[in-house]
Structures are given as structure tokens and as C-alpha cells.
């Protein structure tokens, strides 16, 4: 099909958050601390995963450490790595990151801690980083959704001689903050505007409120009606893909207009499997949790370093041929 026009579906006030796979809400300041013992499925919480919610963010919650079994190349159980992210382990996206941290800790035989504020709260997150630095860990992993709010705390870790790796968000500021490397997906590689322009295609942005899926669906229908030459719709996440899929179904346009999205959800994977969605761009967040633990372990145990400023985890693509297998992996909590 000759590409003539492509529609973007996005949320106006939370575009940056969507691109970083963030979910932001406002609520009283709380701190979430996760004691990582072993990876668990994203949909189920078992006795092996212990989640403690502290009601006071000042000072940040004390962490009970779980020491993994020693790795085969020697006892590394005295190596302790702290992960501070802006995403809660109870969130479907971030639960996969947390599972990657847990599995890497078990595989490497090191002690790992996953911490996050209970809601998207940069003040609470900076306090968690400061508290982690005060304990002098052997490594620190941070996400950086807001460099202005977190920069001082991260620099204090670097100045204290703690090796720091960023993950998920912050690839554009990691180097200037003194971070060893960034593990994640940069937004340019995940985008396609330049490639679309090279093929002679054009794109139009449609702003919708993802907090109101019914209204979003109606706006998408109106956009499709007003632009009958649209060949494809790209959503910036599953919460945008769902109303887009409903709109195309309502208008009888599935198959005639192609649909794709960033990031995964059960509904997205099922739509790809059934042929109702073309593909999903996957930043493979399990690797964003797993790889920093491996890199910091090898730095401490074997003085290994990474020459790249960014270790790319995506974009990967889930298509119809792989969707069924990814559905099974998602149920296991690794995709």
C-alpha cells in the first residue's frame, strides 16, 4: 500500500511520559520498596515477591536485603546494587523491569534492591537516591525522567565514587551526569518520522485524552472521517492503541487502515496475533532491569567496563509470527 498519510494518537500533556513508558499520577507522597528475591509473573504476586509500602517518604524507607546464592565464579554475595526508578513494581510495565533486576541478582549471585516512590514523585525519588548513596552500595541504577530534579542526587553518587548506570530514561543526559552507560532505547531509534518523509509520506498528530477512552475513540473516529486518505494509525502506547482499535472496528476499517503501537499489553499482543494490529514496538524493558545488574557485577568482580554511551535494548518488534510466543513470555513476567 502506498503510504499517503499516517495519524499519531497521543496524549497532549503526557507525551514525554508516554515516550519513556511512564505512568504519572498525583497522590500523597509515599515510597515503595521492593525486596527482590526472584522473578515473578507480572500478573501474579506470590509469596516469593515481598512488597512493602511505607507511609512516610522522609526519610526514605529502610530496605530489607535479600542475598542471592553465590555465582559459580566465586562468592559475590557481598556485592550490593541498589535500583531506584520512577516506576512502581506493581505497574505492569515496571513489574517486568523489576523481574529483570531480580533474575539478574539471582544469576549473578549478588544482593539487589529495587526501590521507587509510590507515585510519580521526583522529590521522593531524589530522597531515595540520597538514602541509597548514604549506604555506599557497590553500584547504583537509576532512571532519569527529570534530570533537573534528580541531577544533584545522581552527581552526589558519582562524586562519592559509586558506579552509576541509568536505564529506561535519561540517555540524553547520562554522560554529562558522569554515568557509566545508559541501558535502554533512545526515542530517535523508536521513531520513524524521518523514514516516513523519505518515502514521501506525511503524518498528522491527533491529540486525545487517554484518561477518557470513550472520548478518545470518538475523536479518532472524527479524525479518520475528516481525513479519508489516512493509511495507518500509530499509537504511542497500549492506552492509545485500545481506543484506536475500537474506532477502526466501529468504522469497518480494520485491514484497510493499518494499526501499530509502541509497547506491549495483553490486548495489544492478542490484536497482533489475530491480525488486527500490524506490529508493536518493544523496548524490551526486561533487559533494562537485567543488564545493569550484570554490568555492575562484572565491574566490581572483574573490572569490566562498557565503551558505549548507550546499550540499546530496542526497538524490537512484535509481529504476528511472534505474538503467540511473546504472549506466553509476558505471562511469565519477562515481556
Secondary structure, DSSP 8 states (H G I E B T S, - for coil): ----EEEEEE-STTHHHHHTT------S--EEEEE--S---SS---TT-EEEEES--SS-------B---BTTB--TT-EEEEEESS-TTSHHHHHHHHHHHHHHHHHT-EEEEEEESSS-HHHHHHHHHHHHHTT-SEEEE--S-HHHHHHHHHHHHHTT--EEEESS-TTTTGGGT-S-EEE--HHHH--HHHHHHTT-EEEEEE--TT-HHHHHHHHHHHHHH-TT--EEEESSHHHHHHHHHHHHHTT-BTTBEEEEES--HHHHHHHHTTSS-EEEE--HHHHHHHHHHHHHHHHHH------SEEE---EEE-HHHHHHHHHHHHTT--
